[in-house]
């Protein structure tokens, strides 16, 4: 079990969910602010106007700490030619289900100085996908 150090004023994620005889079947997360720190519990205030405080066990809490440098340097990795990428979404507006596609970037199409689509080689075919919705799984070495 991971033990975190909590500080008054921290934002924390509190885990919850639904448990049945097979185990956890649904999870939920609530974001709160730590008002006081006890030995095994936290007094938190939910991030809603006028919400009361509540005591929760530390064991279901995870601190959320973000610094300015973290935010200033945060960006999604942009795919390059030869990178392995993943896409999940509807390729065509008529599609009823989302597609999951993994493949290698073969070609990138630019418009007005910005990448708009990429042709991704997946299996035996090429698939044109929206560039800004591709997640890089592995960069080409």
N, CA, C and O atoms as a GROMACS GRO file, in nm:
protein
  564
    1UNK      N    1   0.084  -0.118   0.000
    1UNK     CA    2   0.000   0.000   0.000
    1UNK      C    3   0.089   0.125   0.000
    1UNK      O    4   0.186   0.132   0.075
    2UNK      N    5   0.056   0.221  -0.083
    2UNK     CA    6   0.132   0.345  -0.093
    2UNK      C    7   0.084   0.442   0.014
    2UNK      O    8  -0.036   0.458   0.035
    3UNK      N    9   0.179   0.505   0.082
    3UNK     CA   10   0.144   0.605   0.183
    3UNK      C   11   0.193   0.741   0.135
    3UNK      O   12   0.311   0.757   0.102
    4UNK      N   13   0.103   0.837   0.130
    4UNK     CA   14   0.135   0.971   0.085
    4UNK      C   15   0.142   1.065   0.204
    4UNK      O   16   0.081   1.040   0.308
    5UNK      N   17   0.216   1.172   0.187
    5UNK     CA   18   0.215   1.279   0.286
    5UNK      C   19   0.114   1.383   0.240
    5UNK      O   20   0.120   1.430   0.127
    6UNK      N   21   0.022   1.417   0.327
    6UNK     CA   22  -0.081   1.514   0.293
    6UNK      C   23  -0.055   1.645   0.365
    6UNK      O   24  -0.006   1.646   0.478
    7UNK      N   25  -0.087   1.755   0.298
    7UNK     CA   26  -0.065   1.889   0.352
    7UNK      C   27  -0.196   1.966   0.342
    7UNK      O   28  -0.269   1.955   0.243
    8UNK      N   29  -0.224   2.043   0.447
    8UNK     CA   30  -0.344   2.128   0.446
    8UNK      C   31  -0.341   2.216   0.321
    8UNK      O   32  -0.240   2.279   0.291
    9UNK      N   33  -0.453   2.219   0.250
    9UNK     CA   34  -0.462   2.296   0.126
    9UNK      C   35  -0.441   2.213   0.000
    9UNK      O   36  -0.471   2.259  -0.110
   10UNK      N   37  -0.389   2.090   0.016
   10UNK     CA   38  -0.371   1.999  -0.099
   10UNK      C   39  -0.504   1.972  -0.167
   10UNK      O   40  -0.609   1.968  -0.103
   11UNK      N   41  -0.499   1.954  -0.296
   11UNK     CA   42  -0.610   1.895  -0.370
   11UNK      C   43  -0.587   1.745  -0.363
   11UNK      O   44  -0.474   1.699  -0.379
   12UNK      N   45  -0.693   1.668  -0.341
   12UNK     CA   46  -0.682   1.523  -0.337
   12UNK      C   47  -0.792   1.460  -0.422
   12UNK      O   48  -0.902   1.514  -0.436
   13UNK      N   49  -0.758   1.345  -0.479
   13UNK     CA   50  -0.857   1.264  -0.549
   13UNK      C   51  -0.899   1.155  -0.452
   13UNK      O   52  -0.816   1.080  -0.401
   14UNK      N   53  -1.029   1.145  -0.427
   14UNK     CA   54  -1.082   1.044  -0.336
   14UNK      C   55  -1.147   0.935  -0.420
   14UNK      O   56  -1.239   0.961  -0.497
   15UNK      N   57  -1.098   0.812  -0.404
   15UNK     CA   58  -1.151   0.698  -0.480
   15UNK      C   59  -1.276   0.644  -0.414
   15UNK      O   60  -1.287   0.639  -0.292
   16UNK      N   61  -1.370   0.603  -0.497
   16UNK     CA   62  -1.492   0.540  -0.450
   16UNK      C   63  -1.540   0.444  -0.557
   16UNK      O   64  -1.470   0.420  -0.655
   17UNK      N   65  -1.658   0.391  -0.539
   17UNK     CA   66  -1.711   0.302  -0.640
   17UNK      C   67  -1.816   0.210  -0.587
   17UNK      O   68  -1.872   0.230  -0.479
   18UNK      N   69  -1.843   0.107  -0.665
   18UNK     CA   70  -1.942   0.006  -0.629
   18UNK      C   71  -1.872  -0.128  -0.620
   18UNK      O   72  -1.796  -0.166  -0.710
   19UNK      N   73  -1.898  -0.200  -0.510
   19UNK     CA   74  -1.839  -0.332  -0.488
   19UNK      C   75  -1.951  -0.434  -0.478
   19UNK      O   76  -2.051  -0.411  -0.410
   20UNK      N   77  -1.933  -0.548  -0.546
   20UNK     CA   78  -2.026  -0.659  -0.527
   20UNK      C   79  -1.946  -0.783  -0.492
   20UNK      O   80  -1.828  -0.773  -0.460
   21UNK      N   81  -2.007  -0.899  -0.498
   21UNK     CA   82  -1.940  -1.022  -0.456
   21UNK      C   83  -1.821  -1.059  -0.544
   21UNK      O   84  -1.737  -1.139  -0.504
   22UNK      N   85  -1.813  -1.001  -0.664
   22UNK     CA   86  -1.700  -1.030  -0.754
   22UNK      C   87  -1.587  -0.930  -0.738
   22UNK      O   88  -1.479  -0.951  -0.793
   23UNK      N   89  -1.609  -0.823  -0.663
   23UNK     CA   90  -1.507  -0.721  -0.643
   23UNK      C   91  -1.559  -0.585  -0.685
   23UNK      O   92  -1.680  -0.562  -0.686
   24UNK      N   93  -1.467  -0.495  -0.720
   24UNK     CA   94  -1.504  -0.360  -0.762
   24UNK      C   95  -1.558  -0.367  -0.904
   24UNK      O   96  -1.489  -0.414  -0.995
   25UNK      N   97  -1.681  -0.320  -0.923
   25UNK     CA   98  -1.742  -0.326  -1.056
   25UNK      C   99  -1.757  -0.188  -1.120
   25UNK      O  100  -1.784  -0.177  -1.240
   26UNK      N  101  -1.741  -0.084  -1.040
   26UNK     CA  102  -1.749   0.052  -1.095
   26UNK      C  103  -1.668   0.143  -1.005
   26UNK      O  104  -1.676   0.133  -0.883
   27UNK      N  105  -1.590   0.233  -1.065
   27UNK     CA  106  -1.510   0.325  -0.986
   27UNK      C  107  -1.557   0.469  -1.006
   27UNK      O  108  -1.616   0.503  -1.109
   28UNK      N  109  -1.528   0.552  -0.907
   28UNK     CA  110  -1.560   0.694  -0.913
   28UNK      C  111  -1.449   0.770  -0.842
   28UNK      O  112  -1.385   0.718  -0.751
   29UNK      N  113  -1.427   0.894  -0.885
   29UNK     CA  114  -1.325   0.979  -0.823
   29UNK      C  115  -1.387   1.116  -0.796
   29UNK      O  116  -1.458   1.171  -0.880
   30UNK      N  117  -1.360   1.170  -0.678
   30UNK     CA  118  -1.406   1.303  -0.640
   30UNK      C  119  -1.284   1.387  -0.602
   30UNK      O  120  -1.194   1.338  -0.534
   31UNK      N  121  -1.282   1.511  -0.646
   31UNK     CA  122  -1.172   1.602  -0.614
   31UNK      C  123  -1.214   1.691  -0.497
   31UNK      O  124  -1.322   1.750  -0.499
   32UNK      N  125  -1.128   1.700  -0.396
   32UNK     CA  126  -1.156   1.780  -0.276
   32UNK      C  127  -1.031   1.857  -0.235
   32UNK      O  128  -0.923   1.837  -0.289
   33UNK      N  129  -1.049   1.946  -0.136
   33UNK     CA  130  -0.938   2.021  -0.078
   33UNK      C  131  -0.922   1.979   0.068
   33UNK      O  132  -1.020   1.972   0.143
   34UNK      N  133  -0.798   1.952   0.108
   34UNK     CA  134  -0.770   1.911   0.246
   34UNK      C  135  -0.782   2.032   0.338
   34UNK      O  136  -0.715   2.134   0.318
   35UNK      N  137  -0.869   2.020   0.441
   35UNK     CA  138  -0.886   2.126   0.541
   35UNK      C  139  -0.797   2.099   0.663
   35UNK      O  140  -0.739   2.192   0.719
   36UNK      N  141  -0.788   1.973   0.704
   36UNK     CA  142  -0.704   1.933   0.817
   36UNK      C  143  -0.653   1.791   0.794
   36UNK      O  144  -0.716   1.711   0.726
   37UNK      N  145  -0.535   1.763   0.852
   37UNK     CA  146  -0.473   1.631   0.837
   37UNK      C  147  -0.470   1.563   0.973
   37UNK      O  148  -0.415   1.617   1.069
   38UNK      N  149  -0.529   1.443   0.981
   38UNK     CA  150  -0.526   1.363   1.103
   38UNK      C  151  -0.428   1.248   1.087
   38UNK      O  152  -0.358   1.237   0.987
   39UNK      N  153  -0.425   1.162   1.186
   39UNK     CA  154  -0.331   1.050   1.184
   39UNK      C  155  -0.364   0.952   1.071
   39UNK      O  156  -0.276   0.910   0.997
   40UNK      N  157  -0.493   0.916   1.058
   40UNK     CA  158  -0.533   0.821   0.955
   40UNK      C  159  -0.639   0.877   0.860
   40UNK      O  160  -0.673   0.814   0.760
   41UNK      N  161  -0.690   0.994   0.891
   41UNK     CA  162  -0.799   1.052   0.814
   41UNK      C  163  -0.768   1.194   0.770
   41UNK      O  164  -0.675   1.257   0.820
   42UNK      N  165  -0.848   1.242   0.676
   42UNK     CA  166  -0.841   1.380   0.630
   42UNK      C  167  -0.978   1.445   0.645
   42UNK      O  168  -1.081   1.381   0.622
   43UNK      N  169  -0.979   1.571   0.684
   43UNK     CA  170  -1.101   1.651   0.681
   43UNK      C  171  -1.094   1.726   0.549
   43UNK      O  172  -1.004   1.807   0.528
   44UNK      N  173  -1.190   1.700   0.460
   44UNK     CA  174  -1.186   1.760   0.326
   44UNK      C  175  -1.312   1.841   0.300
   44UNK      O  176  -1.416   1.820   0.362
   45UNK      N  177  -1.298   1.933   0.205
   45UNK     CA  178  -1.413   2.011   0.159
   45UNK      C  179  -1.425   1.985   0.009
   45UNK      O  180  -1.329   2.002  -0.067
   46UNK      N  181  -1.544   1.943  -0.032
   46UNK     CA  182  -1.567   1.918  -0.173
   46UNK      C  183  -1.564   2.049  -0.250
   46UNK      O  184  -1.605   2.153  -0.197
   47UNK      N  185  -1.518   2.045  -0.371
   47UNK     CA  186  -1.502   2.166  -0.451
   47UNK      C  187  -1.633   2.212  -0.515
   47UNK      O  188  -1.641   2.232  -0.636
   48UNK      N  189  -1.735   2.228  -0.431
   48UNK     CA  190  -1.864   2.283  -0.472
   48UNK      C  191  -1.896   2.396  -0.376
   48UNK      O  192  -1.867   2.387  -0.256
   49UNK      N  193  -1.956   2.500  -0.426
   49UNK     CA  194  -1.990   2.614  -0.343
   49UNK      C  195  -2.080   2.572  -0.227
   49UNK      O  196  -2.180   2.504  -0.248
   50UNK      N  197  -2.044   2.612  -0.107
   50UNK     CA  198  -2.124   2.585   0.010
   50UNK      C  199  -2.122   2.441   0.059
   50UNK      O  200  -2.206   2.404   0.141
   51UNK      N  201  -2.030   2.361   0.011
   51UNK     CA  202  -2.030   2.220   0.054
   51UNK      C  203  -1.974   2.208   0.195
   51UNK      O  204  -1.885   2.284   0.234
   52UNK      N  205  -2.026   2.113   0.271
   52UNK     CA  206  -1.976   2.091   0.408
   52UNK      C  207  -1.844   2.013   0.403
   52UNK      O  208  -1.804   1.961   0.299
   53UNK      N  209  -1.778   2.005   0.519
   53UNK     CA  210  -1.658   1.923   0.528
   53UNK      C  211  -1.698   1.779   0.557
   53UNK      O  212  -1.808   1.750   0.603
   54UNK      N  213  -1.604   1.689   0.527
   54UNK     CA  214  -1.630   1.547   0.551
   54UNK      C  215  -1.498   1.480   0.588
   54UNK      O  216  -1.392   1.518   0.539
   55UNK      N  217  -1.506   1.380   0.675
   55UNK     CA  218  -1.387   1.303   0.714
   55UNK      C  219  -1.376   1.181   0.623
   55UNK      O  220  -1.472   1.106   0.607
   56UNK      N  221  -1.258   1.163   0.563
   56UNK     CA  222  -1.235   1.048   0.475
   56UNK      C  223  -1.102   0.981   0.514
   56UNK      O  224  -1.010   1.049   0.558
   57UNK      N  225  -1.092   0.849   0.497
   57UNK     CA  226  -0.967   0.782   0.529
   57UNK      C  227  -0.858   0.815   0.426
   57UNK      O  228  -0.885   0.827   0.307
   58UNK      N  229  -0.735   0.829   0.474
   58UNK     CA  230  -0.622   0.858   0.385
   58UNK      C  231  -0.602   0.748   0.282
   58UNK      O  232  -0.551   0.774   0.172
   59UNK      N  233  -0.641   0.626   0.316
   59UNK     CA  234  -0.616   0.512   0.228
   59UNK      C  235  -0.685   0.522   0.092
   59UNK      O  236  -0.643   0.456  -0.003
   60UNK      N  237  -0.791   0.603   0.082
   60UNK     CA  238  -0.860   0.617  -0.046
   60UNK      C  239  -0.829   0.751  -0.113
   60UNK      O  240  -0.895   0.788  -0.210
   61UNK      N  241  -0.729   0.823  -0.062
   61UNK     CA  242  -0.694   0.955  -0.114
   61UNK      C  243  -0.558   0.954  -0.183
   61UNK      O  244  -0.466   0.886  -0.140
   62UNK      N  245  -0.548   1.031  -0.289
   62UNK     CA  246  -0.422   1.051  -0.361
   62UNK      C  247  -0.404   1.201  -0.380
   62UNK      O  248  -0.492   1.267  -0.436
   63UNK      N  249  -0.289   1.257  -0.335
   63UNK     CA  250  -0.268   1.400  -0.354
   63UNK      C  251  -0.249   1.436  -0.501
   63UNK      O  252  -0.193   1.359  -0.578
   64UNK      N  253  -0.295   1.555  -0.536
   64UNK     CA  254  -0.278   1.607  -0.672
   64UNK      C  255  -0.194   1.734  -0.658
   64UNK      O  256  -0.239   1.835  -0.606
   65UNK      N  257  -0.072   1.725  -0.705
   65UNK     CA  258   0.018   1.840  -0.696
   65UNK      C  259   0.068   1.876  -0.834
   65UNK      O  260   0.128   1.794  -0.904
   66UNK      N  261   0.043   1.999  -0.874
   66UNK     CA  262   0.084   2.049  -1.004
   66UNK      C  263   0.163   2.176  -0.982
   66UNK      O  264   0.121   2.266  -0.909
   67UNK      N  265   0.279   2.184  -1.046
   67UNK     CA  266   0.362   2.304  -1.037
   67UNK      C  267   0.358   2.379  -1.170
   67UNK      O  268   0.322   2.323  -1.273
   68UNK      N  269   0.395   2.506  -1.166
   68UNK     CA  270   0.399   2.587  -1.288
   68UNK      C  271   0.491   2.523  -1.392
   68UNK      O  272   0.453   2.515  -1.509
   69UNK      N  273   0.612   2.476  -1.355
   69UNK     CA  274   0.698   2.412  -1.456
   69UNK      C  275   0.633   2.287  -1.518
   69UNK      O  276   0.653   2.260  -1.637
   70UNK      N  277   0.556   2.212  -1.438
   70UNK     CA  278   0.486   2.096  -1.494
   70UNK      C  279   0.391   2.139  -1.606
   70UNK      O  280   0.389   2.078  -1.713
   71UNK      N  281   0.314   2.243  -1.580
   71UNK     CA  282   0.217   2.291  -1.678
   71UNK      C  283   0.284   2.357  -1.798
   71UNK      O  284   0.241   2.338  -1.912
   72UNK      N  285   0.389   2.434  -1.772
   72UNK     CA  286   0.457   2.505  -1.880
   72UNK      C  287   0.524   2.410  -1.978
   72UNK      O  288   0.538   2.443  -2.096
   73UNK      N  289   0.564   2.294  -1.932
   73UNK     CA  290   0.634   2.199  -2.018
   73UNK      C  291   0.545   2.084  -2.062
   73UNK      O  292   0.593   1.986  -2.118
   74UNK      N  293   0.414   2.096  -2.038
   74UNK     CA  294   0.326   1.984  -2.072
   74UNK      C  295   0.268   2.002  -2.212
   74UNK      O  296   0.215   2.107  -2.247
   75UNK      N  297   0.280   1.898  -2.291
   75UNK     CA  298   0.221   1.893  -2.423
   75UNK      C  299   0.218   1.748  -2.468
   75UNK      O  300   0.299   1.666  -2.425
   76UNK      N  301   0.124   1.717  -2.554
   76UNK     CA  302   0.116   1.582  -2.609
   76UNK      C  303   0.223   1.567  -2.716
   76UNK      O  304   0.247   1.660  -2.793
   77UNK      N  305   0.286   1.452  -2.720
   77UNK     CA  306   0.390   1.424  -2.818
   77UNK      C  307   0.328   1.423  -2.958
   77UNK      O  308   0.227   1.356  -2.982
   78UNK      N  309   0.389   1.497  -3.050
   78UNK     CA  310   0.339   1.503  -3.187
   78UNK      C  311   0.401   1.391  -3.269
   78UNK      O  312   0.522   1.370  -3.265
   79UNK      N  313   0.318   1.318  -3.344
   79UNK     CA  314   0.372   1.209  -3.426
   79UNK      C  315   0.463   1.259  -3.537
   79UNK      O  316   0.444   1.367  -3.592
   80UNK      N  317   0.562   1.177  -3.570
   80UNK     CA  318   0.653   1.202  -3.681
   80UNK      C  319   0.648   1.081  -3.774
   80UNK      O  320   0.597   0.975  -3.737
   81UNK      N  321   0.702   1.098  -3.893
   81UNK     CA  322   0.707   0.987  -3.988
   81UNK      C  323   0.779   0.869  -3.924
   81UNK      O  324   0.886   0.886  -3.864
   82UNK      N  325   0.722   0.751  -3.937
   82UNK     CA  326   0.781   0.630  -3.883
   82UNK      C  327   0.742   0.597  -3.740
   82UNK      O  328   0.771   0.487  -3.693
   83UNK      N  329   0.676   0.688  -3.671
   83UNK     CA  330   0.632   0.661  -3.533
   83UNK      C  331   0.514   0.563  -3.533
   83UNK      O  332   0.432   0.563  -3.624
   84UNK      N  333   0.508   0.481  -3.428
   84UNK     CA  334   0.391   0.395  -3.409
   84UNK      C  335   0.288   0.475  -3.330
   84UNK      O  336   0.320   0.532  -3.226
   85UNK      N  337   0.165   0.480  -3.381
   85UNK     CA  338   0.061   0.562  -3.320
   85UNK      C  339  -0.064   0.480  -3.294
   85UNK      O  340  -0.081   0.369  -3.344
   86UNK      N  341  -0.152   0.539  -3.213
   86UNK     CA  342  -0.280   0.478  -3.178
   86UNK      C  343  -0.390   0.581  -3.198
   86UNK      O  344  -0.373   0.698  -3.164
   87UNK      N  345  -0.502   0.536  -3.254
   87UNK     CA  346  -0.618   0.622  -3.274
   87UNK      C  347  -0.742   0.549  -3.224
   87UNK      O  348  -0.758   0.429  -3.246
   88UNK      N  349  -0.828   0.623  -3.154
   88UNK     CA  350  -0.957   0.568  -3.113
   88UNK      C  351  -1.062   0.674  -3.140
   88UNK      O  352  -1.054   0.785  -3.087
   89UNK      N  353  -1.159   0.640  -3.221
   89UNK     CA  354  -1.264   0.735  -3.254
   89UNK      C  355  -1.342   0.690  -3.376
   89UNK      O  356  -1.320   0.582  -3.429
   90UNK      N  357  -1.433   0.776  -3.420
   90UNK     CA  358  -1.511   0.748  -3.540
   90UNK      C  359  -1.439   0.809  -3.660
   90UNK      O  360  -1.413   0.929  -3.665
   91UNK      N  361  -1.406   0.724  -3.755
   91UNK     CA  362  -1.335   0.769  -3.874
   91UNK      C  363  -1.429   0.846  -3.965
   91UNK      O  364  -1.389   0.945  -4.027
   92UNK      N  365  -1.553   0.802  -3.973
   92UNK     CA  366  -1.653   0.864  -4.058
   92UNK      C  367  -1.773   0.899  -3.971
   92UNK      O  368  -1.805   0.825  -3.878
   93UNK      N  369  -1.839   1.009  -3.999
   93UNK     CA  370  -1.954   1.050  -3.917
   93UNK      C  371  -2.067   0.948  -3.920
   93UNK      O  372  -2.152   0.948  -3.831
   94UNK      N  373  -2.070   0.862  -4.022
   94UNK     CA  374  -2.175   0.760  -4.031
   94UNK      C  375  -2.145   0.637  -3.946
   94UNK      O  376  -2.234   0.554  -3.923
   95UNK      N  377  -2.022   0.623  -3.898
   95UNK     CA  378  -1.985   0.507  -3.817
   95UNK      C  379  -2.068   0.504  -3.689
   95UNK      O  380  -2.086   0.606  -3.623
   96UNK      N  381  -2.117   0.386  -3.654
   96UNK     CA  382  -2.194   0.371  -3.530
   96UNK      C  383  -2.103   0.345  -3.411
   96UNK      O  384  -2.132   0.386  -3.299
   97UNK      N  385  -1.992   0.276  -3.436
   97UNK     CA  386  -1.898   0.240  -3.330
   97UNK      C  387  -1.764   0.309  -3.353
   97UNK      O  388  -1.728   0.343  -3.466
   98UNK      N  389  -1.690   0.329  -3.245
   98UNK     CA  390  -1.555   0.383  -3.255
   98UNK      C  391  -1.461   0.274  -3.306
   98UNK      O  392  -1.482   0.156  -3.279
   99UNK      N  393  -1.359   0.316  -3.378
   99UNK     CA  394  -1.255   0.225  -3.425
   99UNK      C  395  -1.131   0.244  -3.339
   99UNK      O  396  -1.104   0.354  -3.292
  100UNK      N  397  -1.056   0.136  -3.318
  100UNK     CA  398  -0.926   0.142  -3.252
  100UNK      C  399  -0.823   0.097  -3.354
  100UNK      O  400  -0.829  -0.015  -3.405
  101UNK      N  401  -0.728   0.185  -3.384
  101UNK     CA  402  -0.631   0.158  -3.489
  101UNK      C  403  -0.491   0.185  -3.436
  101UNK      O  404  -0.466   0.290  -3.376
  102UNK      N  405  -0.400   0.092  -3.459
  102UNK     CA  406  -0.258   0.112  -3.428
  102UNK      C  407  -0.182   0.088  -3.556
  102UNK      O  408  -0.212  -0.003  -3.633
  103UNK      N  409  -0.082   0.172  -3.579
  103UNK     CA  410  -0.002   0.157  -3.700
  103UNK      C  411   0.113   0.254  -3.703
  103UNK      O  412   0.142   0.322  -3.605
  104UNK      N  413   0.179   0.261  -3.818
  104UNK     CA  414   0.297   0.345  -3.837
  104UNK      C  415   0.264   0.462  -3.928
  104UNK      O  416   0.201   0.444  -4.032
  105UNK      N  417   0.308   0.582  -3.888
  105UNK     CA  418   0.284   0.701  -3.969
  105UNK      C  419   0.366   0.693  -4.097
  105UNK      O  420   0.489   0.684  -4.093
  106UNK      N  421   0.296   0.695  -4.211
  106UNK     CA  422   0.360   0.684  -4.341
  106UNK      C  423   0.369   0.820  -4.410
  106UNK      O  424   0.464   0.846  -4.484
  107UNK      N  425   0.269   0.905  -4.386
  107UNK     CA  426   0.261   1.033  -4.456
  107UNK      C  427   0.183   1.131  -4.369
  107UNK      O  428   0.088   1.091  -4.301
  108UNK      N  429   0.222   1.258  -4.370
  108UNK     CA  430   0.151   1.362  -4.294
  108UNK      C  431   0.109   1.470  -4.392
  108UNK      O  432   0.189   1.519  -4.471
  109UNK      N  433  -0.020   1.507  -4.385
  109UNK     CA  434  -0.074   1.612  -4.472
  109UNK      C  435  -0.085   1.742  -4.393
  109UNK      O  436  -0.142   1.745  -4.284
  110UNK      N  437  -0.030   1.851  -4.450
  110UNK     CA  438  -0.032   1.982  -4.387
  110UNK      C  439  -0.124   2.076  -4.464
  110UNK      O  440  -0.133   2.068  -4.587
  111UNK      N  441  -0.191   2.164  -4.392
  111UNK     CA  442  -0.273   2.268  -4.452
  111UNK      C  443  -0.250   2.395  -4.373
  111UNK      O  444  -0.261   2.396  -4.250
  112UNK      N  445  -0.218   2.502  -4.442
  112UNK     CA  446  -0.195   2.632  -4.380
  112UNK      C  447  -0.090   2.623  -4.268
  112UNK      O  448  -0.104   2.689  -4.164
  113UNK      N  449   0.012   2.543  -4.289
  113UNK     CA  450   0.121   2.532  -4.193
  113UNK      C  451   0.096   2.438  -4.076
  113UNK      O  452   0.182   2.426  -3.989
  114UNK      N  453  -0.019   2.371  -4.073
  114UNK     CA  454  -0.051   2.281  -3.963
  114UNK      C  455  -0.079   2.140  -4.014
  114UNK      O  456  -0.140   2.123  -4.120
  115UNK      N  457  -0.034   2.039  -3.939
  115UNK     CA  458  -0.063   1.900  -3.973
  115UNK      C  459  -0.211   1.875  -3.948
  115UNK      O  460  -0.262   1.906  -3.841
  116UNK      N  461  -0.280   1.819  -4.048
  116UNK     CA  462  -0.424   1.794  -4.034
  116UNK      C  463  -0.459   1.646  -4.035
  116UNK      O  464  -0.546   1.602  -3.960
  117UNK      N  465  -0.392   1.567  -4.119
  117UNK     CA  466  -0.417   1.423  -4.123
  117UNK      C  467  -0.285   1.349  -4.139
  117UNK      O  468  -0.183   1.406  -4.179
  118UNK      N  469  -0.290   1.221  -4.108
  118UNK     CA  470  -0.175   1.134  -4.130
  118UNK      C  471  -0.224   1.005  -4.191
  118UNK      O  472  -0.326   0.950  -4.150
  119UNK      N  473  -0.151   0.956  -4.290
  119UNK     CA  474  -0.178   0.823  -4.343
  119UNK      C  475  -0.100   0.726  -4.258
  119UNK      O  476   0.022   0.735  -4.246
  120UNK      N  477  -0.173   0.633  -4.199
  120UNK     CA  478  -0.114   0.536  -4.107
  120UNK      C  479  -0.122   0.398  -4.170
  120UNK      O  480  -0.228   0.352  -4.211
  121UNK      N  481  -0.007   0.332  -4.176
  121UNK     CA  482  -0.001   0.195  -4.229
  121UNK      C  483  -0.037   0.100  -4.116
  121UNK      O  484   0.033   0.090  -4.016
  122UNK      N  485  -0.148   0.031  -4.134
  122UNK     CA  486  -0.194  -0.062  -4.032
  122UNK      C  487  -0.226  -0.195  -4.099
  122UNK      O  488  -0.316  -0.203  -4.183
  123UNK      N  489  -0.154  -0.297  -4.064
  123UNK     CA  490  -0.175  -0.427  -4.128
  123UNK      C  491  -0.140  -0.422  -4.274
  123UNK      O  492  -0.023  -0.402  -4.310
  124UNK      N  493  -0.240  -0.438  -4.360
  124UNK     CA  494  -0.218  -0.437  -4.505
  124UNK      C  495  -0.277  -0.315  -4.573
  124UNK      O  496  -0.281  -0.309  -4.696
  125UNK      N  497  -0.324  -0.219  -4.496
  125UNK     CA  498  -0.389  -0.103  -4.558
  125UNK      C  499  -0.340   0.028  -4.499
  125UNK      O  500  -0.276   0.032  -4.394
  126UNK      N  501  -0.372   0.136  -4.571
  126UNK     CA  502  -0.344   0.271  -4.525
  126UNK      C  503  -0.475   0.331  -4.476
  126UNK      O  504  -0.580   0.311  -4.536
  127UNK      N  505  -0.466   0.406  -4.366
  127UNK     CA  506  -0.585   0.469  -4.312
  127UNK      C  507  -0.552   0.616  -4.288
  127UNK      O  508  -0.455   0.647  -4.220
  128UNK      N  509  -0.633   0.707  -4.343
  128UNK     CA  510  -0.614   0.850  -4.320
  128UNK      C  511  -0.686   0.887  -4.190
  128UNK      O  512  -0.806   0.867  -4.177
  129UNK      N  513  -0.610   0.942  -4.096
  129UNK     CA  514  -0.663   0.971  -3.962
  129UNK      C  515  -0.635   1.115  -3.923
  129UNK      O  516  -0.538   1.174  -3.971
  130UNK      N  517  -0.719   1.174  -3.836
  130UNK     CA  518  -0.695   1.311  -3.790
  130UNK      C  519  -0.566   1.319  -3.707
  130UNK      O  520  -0.549   1.246  -3.609
  131UNK      N  521  -0.476   1.406  -3.748
  131UNK     CA  522  -0.344   1.416  -3.687
  131UNK      C  523  -0.350   1.447  -3.538
  131UNK      O  524  -0.276   1.387  -3.460
  132UNK      N  525  -0.438   1.539  -3.498
  132UNK     CA  526  -0.443   1.582  -3.358
  132UNK      C  527  -0.507   1.480  -3.266
  132UNK      O  528  -0.514   1.502  -3.145
  133UNK      N  529  -0.554   1.366  -3.321
  133UNK     CA  530  -0.612   1.262  -3.238
  133UNK      C  531  -0.526   1.136  -3.234
  133UNK      O  532  -0.572   1.029  -3.193
  134UNK      N  533  -0.400   1.149  -3.278
  134UNK     CA  534  -0.308   1.035  -3.275
  134UNK      C  535  -0.220   1.042  -3.151
  134UNK      O  536  -0.160   1.145  -3.121
  135UNK      N  537  -0.213   0.931  -3.079
  135UNK     CA  538  -0.126   0.922  -2.963
  135UNK      C  539  -0.003   0.839  -3.003
  135UNK      O  540  -0.015   0.731  -3.059
  136UNK      N  541   0.115   0.892  -2.973
  136UNK     CA  542   0.238   0.822  -3.006
  136UNK      C  543   0.260   0.709  -2.906
  136UNK      O  544   0.272   0.732  -2.785
  137UNK      N  545   0.265   0.586  -2.959
  137UNK     CA  546   0.295   0.470  -2.876
  137UNK      C  547   0.445   0.449  -2.865
  137UNK      O  548   0.497   0.413  -2.759
  138UNK      N  549   0.515   0.473  -2.977
  138UNK     CA  550   0.661   0.454  -2.979
  138UNK      C  551   0.719   0.540  -3.090
  138UNK      O  552   0.669   0.540  -3.202
  139UNK      N  553   0.824   0.614  -3.057
  139UNK     CA  554   0.888   0.698  -3.158
  139UNK      C  555   0.987   0.615  -3.239
  139UNK      O  556   1.044   0.517  -3.191
  140UNK      N  557   1.005   0.657  -3.365
  140UNK     CA  558   1.102   0.589  -3.450
  140UNK      C  559   1.241   0.623  -3.397
  140UNK      O  560   1.273   0.740  -3.377
  141UNK      N  561   1.321   0.524  -3.376
  141UNK     CA  562   1.455   0.546  -3.322
  141UNK      C  563   1.549   0.599  -3.426
  141UNK      O  564   1.667   0.623  -3.397
   0.00000   0.00000   0.00000
